[in-house]
Amino acid sequence: MDVASLTVNNELVTDVVVSWKSEHCYKCLFQQLGVVPAWPGPGVPSAVDFTVNTQHGITLQVNSSPSSVDFCSVPFHFGEHGNYSLWVKNLTDSGIISCSMVTDADPVNSYIREGSMHIYVCTCICVSNNAVLIPYFDSSIIQELGSPGRIVETVTDNILPPLPTPSKRLRSLDTFRGISLVIMVFVNYGGGRYWFFRHESWNGLTVADLVFPWFVFIMGTSIALSVNSLLRVGTSRCSLLWKTVWRSLQLFIIGVLIINPNYCQGPLSWYNLRIPGVLQRLAWSYLVVACLNLLSAWWYPAREILLYWPAWLCMLLLEMIWLCLTFLLPVPGCPTGYLGPGGIGDMGLYPNCTGGAAGYIDRWLLGESHIYQTPSSRVIYATHVPFDPEGVLGSINSIFMTFLGLQAGYIILHYKDLHSKIMSRFLIWGLILGIISAVLTKCSRDQGFIPVNKNLWSLSYVTTLACFAFVMLVLVYYTVDVKKWWSGAPFYYPGMNSILVYVGHEVFEEYFPFRWQMINSQSHAEHLTQNLVATSCWVFISYVLYRKKIFWKI
């Protein structure tokens, strides 16, 4: 899968070394593909077969052996399951060595199946919207990750001023959460083994890199609405603080359990117990932002941002801490402020510096055996140092992402039923964050001040994904809650039971009907079918649970 066959034909009287480098690999060393011996005699070229990757374009380099004199360099994007020949010849009339690529067998177009996936998803949305359209419930539904049960009139006491809020639950929030969750499940199950449904190796974005920050963002939005609802019915702040701490602790424990699933393989080893994870990151972000939201309510406000200026000061302080640790913390054997992947990146100068300060803090604080052992950087950058994308330092920026979602909740609370004001402010926030991202990245993937990087949860990654989230929320809010053109189905149902779906898809990943033995494991079509079926099963399960009013509350 994602490979092609390459035959290198050598008509030179000397051995040649064939090396390769992915065009997606920034400032990388060439890696040796193999050695092709000198031709045995006139008219009989020496040929060696190799397997090459087809996900991205690569550059082939042909050198002499052992003097390493460059003969030629051939940039080429191979097609999946294609057969190719590279001919290395000596043009006798000019004395120039020629390298020419020939296609012996055409590749297959594996992206046709991706188009069928889009048709399938659109069909599911249309069928769900017409056949399973349900009335808007005004009853209280369980709250998870701060999801609002019912958005009611704002609490009015001698501390908080009266703020107009919507009088019913916003389906768009659960729909947005469900969209993020469904894509997350699909990606975690394999995403058809397409490269753009996998996490980016280092800098940049793929579809897989979008959904977790969106989930974090909408969690922050829900915190603002649910806390307002609970204060309205007279719940004390001390009680809410305790519930926040208890909920965060439960999320953290569940997260540790599901990412260390060797209970089926024998006793759990404390030596290699992984500590960071997705739910653990959610737990920390929820704990900090929910507590900050409760405590900042003690200050009498003005409007919107000024209303929560103490919380904004805390966020700015956290970002200063992230910037100082990232760019000023000395890391042994690495340049200060290093943001690269290590390995063969940066011409192989810093092979053990994966993640710079972020990786160093995790390895020092948690230990190498307690963090993720196979980061996405291993695929292209050939790194061998453990690195955790849900590590300690990145938690600061996930807290900031949650807080930006909280800001969206503030906007909804301040402008009851004033749809144009809500959407215009969402767009303004998206524009501001987009401009910040453009400045931080210099509108480039690798050459900005702070590149967009999911592994590091860099500041530009948060501002970029928050920009997308505000724009996405406008679209969903307009179609679902304003115009009511779309009920939110089928994404609305997993969005209402997000913890159950997430934990369930992790625990039962290896069980039928979520996985079965394939006839051809090298086929994108079979992987795509299996992953779509598995994801659809969880959507259907969430729909059944919704109809039965079964929700998992933490």
N, C-alpha and C positions, 0 to 999 in steps of 0.2 A: 504494500500500500504506500502511495506517495513515493514510489521509486521507479527508476527506469534502468534499462540495461545499456551499458556503454562498452564497446569494444575499441581498444586503442591499438592501432596498427602502426608498427614502427618499421620504417624502411631506411633507417639510419644505421651506420656502422658502429654506433655506440649505444649503450643503454640509456634510457630516458626515465626520469622520475616524473610521475604525474601527480600534481597536487591540486587541491581545490579549496575554495573559500566561498561561503554563502554571501550573496549581495545584501542579505539582511543582517549580516554580522558586521558591526561597526568597528573599524580599525583592527581587524582580526589578522592573525597569522594564517598562512596557508597550512593546510593539513595534508599530509601525504596520503594519496589514494593508492599508490602502488608503483612498482618498477616494471618497465617493459624492456626485456632484453634486446640486444642488437639483432638485426635481421640475420638469419642463417646463411642467406645467399641471394643472388640476384633473382628477382621475381617472386621471392617467398618472404613476405613481410612477417615479422614477429607480432603476434596478437595476444592480448590479455584482456579478459572480460572483467568489468567492474560493475558495481551497483551504485547509482547516484540518486540523490534526493531530488524530488520534483516540487517541493512546496514553494521554494523561492528560486530565483535565478542564481546561478553560481558562476564563478570564474575558474576555468581550468588553466593551470600553468604547467608547461612542459619544460623541464630543465635537463641539462646533461648530468650524467653521473660518472664520477663523484665530484666534478669541479663545480657543479651548480650554476653553470652558465645558462641564462634564460634563452630558450629557443623561441617560445611563443606563448601568448596568453589568449584564451578563447572564452569570452563571456557568452553564456547560453542558458536558456530556460528550458529544461527538459520537461516533456510531457509524461504523465503517469502511464506506466506499462508500455512505453515506447521503446524501440530498439534503435540505437544510434552507433555510428562508427566515427572515430576520430583518426584521421590519417596524418601521420607525421612523415613528411617527405623532404628530400633535398632536391630543390629545383636546380638541376645541373647547369642550365644555361645562365642562371643568374647567381648561383651560389647561395641563395637564400633558402632557409628552412621554412617550409610551409606546413601549417596546421589547418586542416579543413574538416568541418563537421558534416556528416551525411546521415539523413534519416532513413533507416532501413525498414522500419515498421512504424506506422503512425500510432500515436498514443490514443488512449481512450479519453472521452470527455466525462469525467466523474462529476462535473458540476450540473449535469442534466438532472441528477437525483436531487440536488439542492433546490432546483426549481420546483420539483414535485413536492418538496417539503413546504415551500411557500404556499403552494396551492392547497395543500392539506390544512395548514394553519388557517388560511383565509376561509376555507370551507367550514372548519370547526367554529370559527367566530360567527359566521353567518348563520349556521344551524343553531348554535347556542342562543344567539340573539333573537331568533324568531321562534324557536320551539321551546326554549327553556326560559324565556323572558318572564321574570317574576316581578310582582309589585315591590315598591320600596317599603321595607319594613320600618316601622317607627318604634319597634321594641328594642330593648337593650340586648346587645350581643356581647359575647365574651370579649375581653380585651387581652390582646397579646402583644408583647413588645411595645406597650404603650398605645396600642390601637384604640381609638375612641369608641366607646360603647354607644353613647348618644351625645351629640354635641348640643348642648342646651344653653340657656342664658348664662352669661358670665356671672361668677360669684361677685356679690356686692357686700363688702364689709368696710370696716374703717381703715383697711390697709390697701386693698385693691380697688381701683375705680371701676365703675360699670363699663363693660366693653360689650358691644353688640356681637353676638355669635350666631352661626346658623342653628336652626332648630331641629335639624335632622342629620342623620349620618351621611357623610359624603361617600358615595360609592366609588368615586374616582380614586380615593386614597387606597382602598382595598384592591381596586383594579390595578393600580400602579404597582402595589406590593405584589400582587399576583403575577403580573407580567415579569417582574424581576425574578420571582421565585421559580416560575415555570422555565424561564431561560436558564436559571441556575441549575435546576434539576437536569435539564437536557444536556447542558455542558458537562456537568459532573458525571453523567452516564456515558459520555464519550463524544457527543455532538457529531455523530456520524464519522468521527475521526478526521474531520476537515480541520486544517490548520487554523482557520479563522474562528473556530469554536474552541480553540485551546488558548490558554493564557500566553500573552506575549513573552518571548524569551527574556527581554529586558525592557528597553525603552519602547514606547508606542502603545497602541491600543488594538485589541481585537474585540469581537462581540463578547467573549467570555469575561473580559475585563470591565464591562459596563455594569453588570447586574448587582454585584455585592455592594458597591458604593450607593447604588440606587436604593437597595434594601435598607442600608444604613440611613440614607437621607429620609426616606418615608417613615422610618422609625422615629426620627426626630420630630417630624411633622405630627405624628400621632401622639407623641408625648405632650405637646402643647395642648392639643384638643382634649385628651383624656384627663389630664391634670385639672384643666378648667372645669370639666364635667364633674369630677369627683369633689372638687372644692365647692361647686355649686350645691351639691347635696349635703354639704356639711362635714365632709371628711376632714379631719385635722391634718395639719402639715406633718406633725410627728408620726402619725399613722402612715401617711404617704411615704415618708422617708424610710420607715421600717419596711414597708412593702417593696419599695425600690431596692433596698439592700438585699432583701430575701429573694426577690425575683432575679436579680443579677447573680446571686450566688447559685441559684438553681440552673440558670443558663450556663454558667461557667462549668459546673459539675457535669451537666449533660454533655456539653461540648467535649470535655476531656474523655468521657466514656465512649462517645461515638467515633472519635478519631483514633482510638486505641482498641480496635475490634478483635484482638487476638484471644478473646474469651472462647472462641471456637477452636483455637489451636493450642490451648493449654493455659496455665496460670500466667497472669500479666506480669511482665518483667518491669520493675521500677527503674531498671538501668536505662531503658530506651523509651520510657513513657514520654510521649510528646505532650507538651504543655500548651503552647499557643494553638489557636484554631479559630474557625469562623464564629461559632457561638461564644467563645471566650472573648473575641474582639467585640461582638455585640454586647456582651455583658458589661465590659468596661465602659464602652461608649454610652450605653444606657444609664449606667450608674452615675457617671460624672454629669451628663447633661440633664438627667431627670432631677438630680439633687441640686444642680446649679439653677435649674428652672424654679424649683420650690424655694430656694433660699433667696434668689434675686427678686422674688415677688414681695419681699418685705420692704423694698424701696418703692416709694410712691413715684409713678412714672410721668412721662409726657406722652409720647406717641411712638409706636413702632420701635425703631432701634433705640431711641433715647429711653424708652420704657425699660429696657433691659441693659442699660449701659454697664452695670457692674459685671454682668455675665460676659459682655463683649470684652471688657478689660481682662477677664480671666482667659478668654479665648486668645486674645493677643499675647498674653503672657505665655500661654502654652505654645503658641507658634514661635515665639522668641526662643523658648527652650529647645524646640525642635531644630530651628535654624542654627543655634549655637552648638548643639550636640552634633549635628550633621556636618557642619563646616569648620568647627573649631576643635573638636575632640581629637587628640592624637591617637592614631591607630598604629600599633607596632607593625613595621614592615610595609606600611601603606602611606601614600601621600595624604595629608590632611585635607578633608573636604572631598574625598574620592566618592563618586556616585556610580562607578562603573560595575560591570559584572565580574571582573577578574577573569580567570581562565585564559583563553587565547585572545580576549579582547585587549584593547590598548596595546597591541603588538606583543602581548604576552609579558608585559613588564610587571604586572601585579597579579599573578595567578591565584594567590590566596587572600585577595582583598575583596571578595564578593560582597557587595552592599556597603562597603566602607564602614562608617560608624554604626549603622543599623545592624549589620551582621556581627560586628565586634561586640556590641552591647549584649545581643542575644547569646552569643557563645560564652561571654564572660559571666553573665547573670544567670542563665539557665543551663548552660553546658551544651556541648555539641550533640550529645546523645538525646537531648530533650527537645530538639527543634527539628524542622522538616529536613529530611535527608536528600530528597530528589527535587530541588527547585527547577523551575522552567528554564533557567539559564544553562542547565546542563545540555540541553538539546543542541543549541547552536554554538554557545561559547565554551563548551567542554569544561565546565567548572567541576570541581570535586569537593569544594568546601560546603558543608551544610548551611542552608539559609532558609529562614522562615518568613514567608510573605505576610503572616499574621503576627509578626514579632512585636517587641516592646515599643521601640521608637515609633513605628508606624501607627501605633494606637493613638498617639497624640493627634495625628491628622484625621483618623477615623472619628475621634471625638469632635473635631472641628466640622467634619462632614455631617455628623448628627446634629450639631448646633445650627448649621445652615438649613437643615430640614426643619428644625425648631422654628427658625425665622419664617419659613413658609407657613407654619402653623400659626404664628403670631399674625401674619397678614390675613389669614382666613378668619381669625377671631376678631380682628379690628373692622372688617368690612363685610358685615352680614348681608348676604344676598346682593351685594354690589359687585356683580360678576366682572364688569369691565375694569373696576379698580383692582380687584384681586388679580386678574390675568395681566393687566398692565404692569403691576408691581412684580409679578413673577418674571415677566419679560425683561424688566429693568434689571432685576437681580441677575438674570441669565446673561444680559449684555455686560454688566459690570464684571462678573466672574469670567466671562469669555475674554474680555480685554486683559484682565490680570493674567490669564493663561497665555494669551498671545505674547505678552511682555516676558513672562517667565521662560517660555520655551523658544522665543524668537521665531515662532511659527515653524519650527523644525522638530524633527524627531530626536535627534541626538546632540545638536549643537547649541541648545538653549542654556540659560543660567541654571534652571532646574527642569530637566526633561520630565515628560509625563511617564511615570513608572509605577506600575501596579505592585511590583514586588516591594518597593520602598514605601509605597503609599506617599509619594512625594507631594509637596504642596501644590504643584501644578496639576498633578493627577486629581486631587480633590477639587480644585477650582474648575477644572475642565468637566469632570463628571457632575459637579453641582450645577454647572451651566446647562449641561444636557438635561439634568433632572428637572430644573425649573421649566425649561421649554417643553419637556415631555409631560410634565404635570399640567401645563396649560392645555395641551392637546387633549389629554384624557379628561381633565376637568370640564373642558368646553363640550366635548362630545357626550360625556356620561351624565354630568350634573346640570349643565346649563341647557343644552339643546335636547338632551335625552335621546339622541340618535342611537346610542349603544347602551345596552344594559351592563356592560362590563364583562359579560360571560364570554368565554368560560374562565377567564383569569380571575374574576371576582371571587370564585369559590375557594381556590387555594389561598388567595389573599386573606380570606377570613379565617383560615386555619393554618397559618404559615409555619408555626413551630412543629405541628404534627406532621405536615408534609415534608418539611426539611429533615427532621429526625427520622421519619419513616423511610424516606428515600435513601438515607445513609445506611440505616440498619438492614434493610431488605434488598440492598443493591444486588446481591449475588443470588437471589431467589427468583424462581419463576413466578409471574410472567415478566419480571423486569430484566431477566437475562436468561439466555439459553445458548446451547452450543451451536455455532454457526457452521454452515456447509463450507463457506469460503470466507475465512476470517480476513482475507486481504481485499475484500470488496467493501467499498464505501456504501453501496446500496444496502447490503445486509446490516452493516453497523447503523446506518441511518434508520432503517426500518425498526431495528431492535430498540434504539434510543427513543424514537418517536412513540412506539408502543408503550414503553416503560413510562415516559412522561405523561402520555395520555391516560394511563392507568391511575396515576396520582391525581390528575385533574378530575377524573371520574370519581375516585374515592372521596375527594374533597367535596364534590357536588352531592354525593349520597349523604355524607356527614352533615352537610349544610341543611339538606332537606329534613334530616332527623334532629336538627338542632344540637348536634354533638360538636363541641369545640374544646380544644385542649387549652386550658388556662394555666399560665405560669405566674 
